[in-house]
Amino acid sequence: IDTKIHPKQIFDTVVSDTTRDVEYHLSAMITYYGRHYSTFCFHSHKQQWIYFDDAKFRKVGGDWSHVVEECRKAHFQPLLLLYCNPNGTTVDTSKAPTDVTQGSHTDTS
C-alpha cells in the first residue's frame, strides 16, 4: 500500500485542472480481523499514526512501516483507505446542523 497517490496515475481522465497534479496522502485505514473493525489514523499535527480499537487508542509511530508491522502481527486486513489533499482547506461547519437524529428500529414481524 502506497502512502501517496496521484489521480493521473490511477484514472484515465482527471477532469479538474486543480487536482490533476495533486499528490494525495494516506490519512486513515480501516481494517478488519475476526468480525472486528479497527482504524489507523494519521495525526497531521503530531506526525503520528494512532490506532483506534473501540474505546481504546494508542500511538503506533510516525512511520508507515510501524502500521504495516502492527497489521502483520495482528493479521489485520485493510478494507478502506482514506487519502487527503495535504494542501486542502478546511470545511466551514458553522452552518451545519447541530441536532443529532437517531433512527429507531421497529420490528414489523
PLY file of the C-alpha trace (Angstrom):
ply
format ascii 1.0
element vertex 109
property float x
property float y
property float z
element edge 108
property int vertex1
property int vertex2
end_header
0.00 0.00 0.00
1.44 3.33 -1.01
1.01 6.31 1.32
0.87 8.77 -1.58
-1.17 8.63 -4.77
-1.60 10.77 -7.88
-5.05 10.64 -9.58
-3.49 10.89 -13.04
-1.60 7.65 -12.37
-4.79 5.82 -11.38
-7.50 7.21 -13.65
-7.50 7.53 -17.43
-9.00 11.00 -17.25
-8.65 13.56 -14.48
-11.23 16.23 -15.22
-10.22 19.04 -12.89
-7.08 21.01 -13.69
-6.77 21.89 -9.99
-6.46 18.24 -8.94
-4.53 16.89 -11.92
-1.12 17.25 -10.25
-2.13 16.92 -6.60
-0.40 14.27 -4.53
-2.84 12.78 -2.02
-1.56 11.40 1.29
-2.92 8.40 3.16
-4.67 9.71 6.27
-6.59 6.69 7.59
-7.12 2.99 7.09
-10.00 0.87 8.33
-9.02 -2.74 8.98
-10.82 -5.99 9.74
-9.98 -9.19 11.56
-12.14 -11.79 13.27
-15.50 -10.00 12.97
-13.92 -6.84 14.37
-13.06 -3.48 12.81
-10.34 -1.08 13.89
-8.75 2.05 12.44
-5.37 3.65 11.97
-5.40 7.45 11.53
-2.54 9.82 10.87
-2.44 12.85 13.19
-1.01 15.50 10.90
0.00 17.95 13.65
1.78 15.34 15.80
3.05 13.43 12.74
1.99 10.15 14.37
-0.13 7.17 13.37
-2.80 6.46 16.00
-4.56 3.11 16.40
-8.26 3.12 17.41
-9.96 -0.02 18.71
-13.40 0.50 20.26
-12.84 2.81 23.26
-9.04 2.37 23.28
-6.42 4.24 21.31
-2.63 4.40 21.27
0.26 5.85 19.29
1.77 3.49 16.75
4.64 5.62 15.46
5.49 8.27 12.93
6.46 5.96 10.12
4.10 3.93 7.91
6.26 0.85 8.49
5.04 0.81 12.11
1.44 0.49 10.89
2.39 -2.25 8.44
4.09 -4.18 11.24
1.04 -3.81 13.52
-1.21 -5.13 10.75
1.11 -8.02 10.03
1.36 -9.07 13.71
-2.41 -8.81 14.33
-3.46 -10.20 10.91
-5.45 -7.02 10.13
-6.85 -6.85 6.60
-7.07 -3.35 5.05
-10.65 -2.57 3.99
-10.83 1.14 3.28
-8.02 3.59 2.60
-8.69 7.30 3.02
-6.45 9.80 1.24
-6.49 13.59 1.61
-5.03 16.62 -0.08
-2.41 17.96 2.35
-2.85 21.42 0.83
-6.64 21.31 1.07
-8.69 23.79 3.04
-10.93 23.03 5.99
-14.68 22.78 5.56
-16.80 25.53 7.10
-19.09 23.79 9.60
-20.65 26.93 11.06
-23.89 26.34 9.13
-24.01 22.58 9.68
-26.99 21.16 11.59
-26.36 20.84 15.32
-29.24 18.48 16.15
-28.49 14.77 16.16
-31.23 12.46 14.99
-31.03 8.74 15.57
-33.26 6.33 13.75
-35.14 3.63 15.59
-35.66 0.05 14.56
-39.23 -1.18 14.63
-39.95 -4.89 14.39
-42.76 -5.33 11.87
-43.00 -9.12 12.05
0 1
1 2
2 3
3 4
4 5
5 6
6 7
7 8
8 9
9 10
10 11
11 12
12 13
13 14
14 15
15 16
16 17
17 18
18 19
19 20
20 21
21 22
22 23
23 24
24 25
25 26
26 27
27 28
28 29
29 30
30 31
31 32
32 33
33 34
34 35
35 36
36 37
37 38
38 39
39 40
40 41
41 42
42 43
43 44
44 45
45 46
46 47
47 48
48 49
49 50
50 51
51 52
52 53
53 54
54 55
55 56
56 57
57 58
58 59
59 60
60 61
61 62
62 63
63 64
64 65
65 66
66 67
67 68
68 69
69 70
70 71
71 72
72 73
73 74
74 75
75 76
76 77
77 78
78 79
79 80
80 81
81 82
82 83
83 84
84 85
85 86
86 87
87 88
88 89
89 90
90 91
91 92
92 93
93 94
94 95
95 96
96 97
97 98
98 99
99 100
100 101
101 102
102 103
103 104
104 105
105 106
106 107
107 108
